[in-house]
């Protein structure tokens, strides 16, 4: 087992937030869709019914907006490319999952090339060691509850984790860390090797005894 863990700061990068909406974007389903999105980024296991089956550009979306990274956010839903999904599916997703979604341009007819999948992170591990991660910022992570946020430009070793991060699934949310998720060393290396890590913004964490 590797003693290395990686943090993805994808959720905190504006370049991953695309001018796209989805089939839960109507007024009737908006509120419940936002709640499902919150549960996803909190690391809760969610089935296919909690994710949209179609995504398309908003009226002002331009051609450049459809040049999508391997992971992106459409409204409040996280989506990965087929290349990233293929790699993720080879590893232990625990209670998480990947659900096919169709992605169109703003005419809601022209498909964006490739296959796409909504990702349910589906797992939680509490491993952050704030005292060993001095660059982390202490801010509200959810209503009435503070957590830790990585710096916008996160470098290797900026984030320290306990050895609890080394067991269990290969992808997870730390409930005390905002704008980020974590992946195992073997998964990170596979994404990098196959050049399917664009948009993940990966950096290595220190895993220490505590």
N, C-alpha and C positions, 0 to 999 in steps of 0.2 A: 504493500500500500504506500502511495506517495504521501509525503508530509506537506505537500503544497496544495493550496486552495486558491481559487481566483474569484475576484469580485467583478461583476459586470455593472457599470454605471449607466447602462443603456437608458433606464427610466428617467435619468436626469438630464439627458442631452436633447436640446431643442431640435437637432437635425433628424432625430427619430420621430418627431411629432409631425405627421403628414396631414395635409388638408383633405382628409377623407372622412366619410361618415359610413354608417353601417345600418343594417336592417333593424336595429333596436333604437334608431335615432328619432323615431316619430314621438310626438308628445306623449302618447299613451304609455309607451314603454321606456321613455328616457329615464325616469326616476329609478325604476327597478333595474334597468341596464347599468346605471351608475353604481348601484349597490352591488351588483354582481362583479363589476370591475374592481370595486374596492376589496371584495372578498378574494378575488384572484391575486391582487398585489399584496394581500395579507397572508398569502400562502395556503388558502383553503382549497381542498379538492373540489372540483366542479365538473359536471358532466357536459356533454355536447350541447344540451338544451340551454346552457347558460351563455352560449356564444353565438354570434350572428352567423348566418350562412352566406351573406353577401356584404361586400364593402365596395364603395365607389367614391370618386372624387366629388368634392363640393363644387358648386357652380364656378367658383373662381380658380379652381385648380388648373395649373399649367403643365405643359409637357414635362418640364424639369421635375415636377413633383412626383412623377410616376417612375423616376429612376430610384427604385427602392433599395435600401440596404437589406441585409440578411435578417434583420429584426427591426420592426417599426411599430409605431402606435397609430392606430386609426380611431380617432375619437378617444375612447377610453379602453380600447381593446388592443392587446398585444398580439402581433402576427410575425411568423417566421417564414422564410423561404423554404422551398422544397429541399434545397441543399442542406440548410441548417436542420430541418426536420428529419431528414434522412440520418444525419449524424446523431441527433438527439435520441432518435428511436433505437439506436444501438446500445444505449446506456440505460441505467436505472432511473426511470422517471418517478419512481415511488407511486404516490397517489396523484401525480400530475398527468397531463395528457396533451395530445395534439389533435385538433379537429379541423378538417378541411373547410376552407372558405373561398368563395369566388371573389376576385378583385377586378373591378372595372374602372375605366376612365369615367369622367363626369357625364358622359352620355348614357351611362348605365347599360351599355351594350358592348363596347369594345373592351375585351379582356386585356389585362396587363399580363404580359408573357410570364409563363411559369405557373407552378402550383404553389399555393399558400396555405398556411395552417395557423389557426388561433392556438395560442399556447396557454395552458393552465399550469401555473408553477406548482401548485398542489402540495407543497411540502414546507415545513417550518423547522428550523434549527436555531436555537439561541446560543450563539458562540462569540459574539463581539466582545472584545475587551477594551472598553473606552480608555482606561488609564494607560494603555499601551498604544493607543491610536490618537496621538495629540492633535492631528490635523482634522479629525472628525468634528463636525459642528453639532451642538446640542440645540435642537429646535423641535417644534411641535410636529409629530409624525401623523397624528390623527386627533380627533376631537378630545381635548383635555389631557392628552398624553404625549410626553416628549420622547424623542428618540435621537439617533445619531445619523448624521448625513455625511457621506464622503465629500472631500473637496471636489470642485468641478473638474479639475485636472488631477486625477488620482494616479499616483505612481506606485511602482512595486514597493511593497513593505510599508505603505502608509497605513494599512489596516491590519490590526492584529486580532487573531481569533484563537479560541481555545481548541483543544483537541477534539471537542465534541463535533467540530465541523468535518472531521475525517471519516465518520461513519454514516451509514444511511445512504439515501438517494444522491444522485449526481447533480441535481439542481434543486435549489430551495430558496426560500425567503427567510431572512432573519427578522423576526417581528420588531426588533429594536433598531433596525437600520432602514432608513428611507432612501428612495431614489436608487435602489440597487437590488440585485439578487446575486446569488453565489453559485459557482459550479466547481466540480471536482477538477483535479489536475488532468486526468485522462480525457475528460470531455473537452476541456479548454484546448489541450494539445491537438485533439482531433479536429476541432473547428478551425484552428490555425493552420494545421497541415493541409486541409482541403480548401483553405481560403474561403471559409464560410463564416468568418467572424466579423465582417464589416457591420458596424453599428452596435456591436456588443461592448466595445470599449473595455477590454479586459486588462486587468493588472493583478499581479500576484499579492496574496496576503501572507503575513507572517503567522505561522501556527506555533504557539508557545505553550509550555506547561503552565498551568495555573492552579 
